């Protein structure tokens, strides 16, 4: 019987990734220098805010105010080229005087008295197909156009100058649109939730036909509110509206008689004069103003007294 000889396995070298020469050597503790007490970590270099990436600010766009509408597309049509002089005389609200302004590329100021004496205006400012885009790199041109008398958005413009352009402000346009939408919603809510007595009275003042169902009256008043929301709300707060409601009711109860040129009491077959209505005036509007003060207050008080008999 033969037996197999066994040999011890050879140890394979493990690659540690460190060469013999790279192996750390022992360091004596005495050789390590202690850290100084006042040692401070040097600050990290600050990152620069300068960037060549896209900027959040947008260029300023000016738009001509004169245009025509294409009858087919309903799109605005402007002059292909429109030029304005690169100089103007404006009112300076800070100094309270008239000053000459000029747009000269390279000059930091638009005021002639702050520019170099040898500087001269070279060419006019050109709008192309209705618009002029002023980049962020040209603040002097923007300032010149902001202060120009032909800019309709210039609050200090001289009114004897013809308006030629305006600032195309989409953000401002959006704010106006939102404000209008909010006013429409408020006015329509008032029309839909107003007590029926008040609704009918206000409808009569606005000339809305009330010889129909409540729902139809509310619908007509909602349309009125949607078309002129601010006027609709303002009318409710106007003291004249309440006076007109009283006058209309008094006419319906045949307490007074309102004609085109006069307002009279109704006393049987007699018509004693209360007030003459001037030519060109709407009778009810004039009489409402008449009842606000003086002799008219007494008339209104008497009208209300007589109406109490019908409401009691």
Beta strands, then each sheet from edge to edge (+ up, - down):
strand 1: 60-64
strand 2: 68-69
strand 3: 76-77
strand 4: 81-84
strand 5: 87-92
strand 6: 97-102
strand 7: 125-128
strand 8: 131-134
strand 9: 165-167
strand 10: 256-258
strand 11: 262-265
strand 12: 273-276
sheet 1: 8+ 1- 9+
sheet 2: 2+ 3-
sheet 3: 4+ 7-
sheet 4: 5+ 6-
sheet 5: 10+ 11- 12+
end
